[in-house]
Amino acid sequence: MPGLRSMEDPEFQDGLRFAQQAGASGPGQVLSSAMATTQYAITLVGFVVTLAVLSRVLAAVLIAAAVPAFFLERDAARREASALRGITHAQRRQFFYASLMSGITAAKEIRLFGLGDFFRDRMLDELGEVQRTSTKADRRVLSANAGLASISAAVAAGGILWAVSAAAAGRLTVGDLAVLVAALAAASGALGAIITSAGMMYQALLMFDSYRQILAAAPDLSMPSQPTPICPLQRGIEIEDVWFRYGSDKPWILRGVSCAIPRGQAVALVGHNGAGKSTLVKLLCRFYDPERGRITWDGVDLRDIHPAELRDRISAVFQDYMCYELTAAENIALGDLSIASEDDLLQTAARQAGIHETVAMLPKGYQTLLTRSFFDRADKENPETGVVLSGGQWQRVALARAFLRGSRDLMIMDEPSSGLDAEAEHDLHERLTRSRRGRTTVLISHRLSTIREADHIMVLSDGAISEQGSHDVLMARSGIYARLFSLQARGYTAELVTDGAGNG
C-alpha cells in the first residue's frame, strides 16, 4: 500500500487485523487438521472393512450417516469464521483502550484527568461485545456437535440392536458380535474425528483467505505500468486546478488549487486550521492522488512517477513527527538508511538541528536508547539505560532526520518549530534560513514570524488560495495574511509594553 487511504479506512484495518490473526494461526491449523484427518482416515478404513465383512449394509449406513454430519460441521465452521471476522472491529477497539491504559503515551492525562475507570469501562464494553458474539458462535458449534453426536449415537444404537438380534438368530457368533461392536465404536469415533478435523481445516482455510485477500489487494494509488524516470528538479513543481477530499461522502478539502513552487525558492503555506495545508503536503508526497487536476514535477504528472522514486527526492519533517523507541543515532539515521553508518553525517545533521550537544551528553551519547519502555540488551541489568527527551528535543531529532536527507530536491517543513520555546525557535529559524538558501522548500507554520522571509507566501482559505505574494505585498494588501500577522505581532508588542512598564 504505497498511499495512506487504506491505512485510514476502518474496514481495511479490520481486514488487516483479521488477516494477521489468520496468517499467524491458519497454516499451522490447516497442517495439524490435515494430519489428524489422514490419521483418522487410515483408522476408519480398517474398521469399515471389518464392518463390511460382517455387514455391508451397516457399513454403508455408517458412511451415509456421515454426509449430513459433514454438512452440519461445514456450516458451523463457516458461521464460526464469519463470527470471528465480525468481532474484529470490537477487538481492535478493546486493544486500543487496553494500550491506552498500559502505555506511556496517554499515561499523564489518564492519571491527571482520572480517566482510568472511563477507559476500563469502554474496554470492558468492547470485550463484552466480543464475548457475546463468541458465545453465539459457540452455541451454534455446540448445536452442530449435538447433531453430530445424535447421528453417531443413532447409527451406533441401531447397529448394536441389529447385531444383537442377528446373534440371537444365530447369524452372528458371539465373537462376531464382539468384533462388530468394537469396530462400530471405533469407526464411529474415527468418522466423527475426521468430520471435526475437516471442519477445523475448512474454518482455518476460510480465515486464511482473508490473509490472501490482503496480499492480493490492489494498491491504494494508481501505479504506472511504465513509470517515467524522475530527474533532479530543474524548473519546479506545478499544482494545477487540484481538488481533493478524503472520501466521496466527505467535504472538499482542496477546491481548485493552482500554484507553483519554483526550483530554489522557499514557498510558505498559511491559513487557519483545516484550510488544507497539510493535505496539500500529502499530495506533494503522493500519499494521495488528487480527484481532479494534477501535480507535476518539471512537467511530469506525479501519477506517472513511481512513488518510491518521487519520495526519494523529498525530505520532510511532519507536524506529527515520530518518536522512535530506538537509539539517538538510529532515530536520526532513519532519515537515510543508505548512510546510517556514517557517524560524521549523523552528527552534522544533529548540529544543523541544534541537538548534537544534547545527544553527545547522554549516558551513551548517540547510542543511548530514547525510551524507558525497553532496555539495552547489552546492559539490561541497568534500569537507567534509556532516556526520555522533552518535546522540543524530540522535534530537533526529527529535524535532524530530515536534514540527513539534505541532498534531496524538495524540503517540506510542516510546523518545524511548534514545540520549541521562543529562544529555541529563533535559533532554529536562523538555521532553517541558512539551510534552505537556494533550495526548494515548502514551509507551513502558524507562527508567521518564521515565514516572513519566504520567497513566496500563499494563503489557503476554505480549500482555495485566497492570497499570494511576498510578505511586503501581502501586508500592503491588508487581507487575511496581514490581519493574522498583525494579530500575532500585536500580542508580542503588548507583552513587550507590559514587561517594559513593569520594569520601569
C-alpha angles and dihedrals in degrees: 000000000000094000137053102241095090092045089057094047112099092203092054090047090053090051091047093052092047090048090052090054094044093045091053099047105018102079093046091046092050092048096047092045091049091050092048091048091051092048094050091043090058089050091046094053092056095050094042089055089051091050092047090055090055098034126358091188092056091048091050092048090051092052093043091052089058092065098072089038090055092052091047091053093045092052091049091050091050092050092047092051091048091050092050090050090049095055095050094096092052089047091053091050091047090052090047093056092043092051090049091056096043100039133080098232096080098021097107096050094042090055098039096045094037094239098149096097092043094055093040090055090048090050092049091049090055091044089051090053090050091049094047092052091044091050091054090051091047090052091053089050090048090052091050091049090049089053091050091049091049093052092046092047092048092051092046093047092047092048094049092048090051091047092050092048091047091050090048089052091050096246091115130039124226088255091051089051093052092048092047094050092048093045092046093051093046094045092048091049093047092047092050091049091050092052092047093047091046090050091051090048091049091050091049090050091050090051093044088055087071088058091052091047090056091050091048095045114126117249115269088230127055108255117210114237090218108023118211110240111247119230131196110286110270108164107011147255122301124202108199122193093318120188122182142169132168094239142001089257094044128091121262112268096185121033115192099322114185123176143123134240104201119209113266096016132113111231119190127203117210132180147109122294110288094022091124103259098128090040090057089052090053089054091049089055089044095236083138135015123232116255089219132015126017145251118224135199107210087336096313116119110241088229088066092056123078107252093229092054092047093050091048085067093053134076122189147169110205129210089242094047120178127252103204117202091231135101120295090250092051092047090058096037091059086077090072117003091186089074098031092122094053100099093181091057091048090052092046090054090047091051091050089054092045094240102105097095092048093050094044090057094054116111092262099018113223091355093062116119111241094214142063094206092081135032133225106260090215090057104022094144090066110081091195096064093110130064129201116216126211121253093258092048091051090051090054090050088053089050090051088053089055093044090054085067089053095133092066121114097235129040118195119196113186108185093327095176103036094116098045132098120242096267094045090046092053091048092049091046089056091049092049092049091054095042096049096045106128092001130111106253137173111200127190120186138147088207097083094192088072094057104039090099093055116121092232132015124200122193116210117203125172090347096307136090107257098172138011138174141085123318092260093047093050093046090052090051091059093214134129095308093049091049094049093045092048091049092054093043091048090055092053091044092051090052091050092049092048092047091049093050091049092051091047 
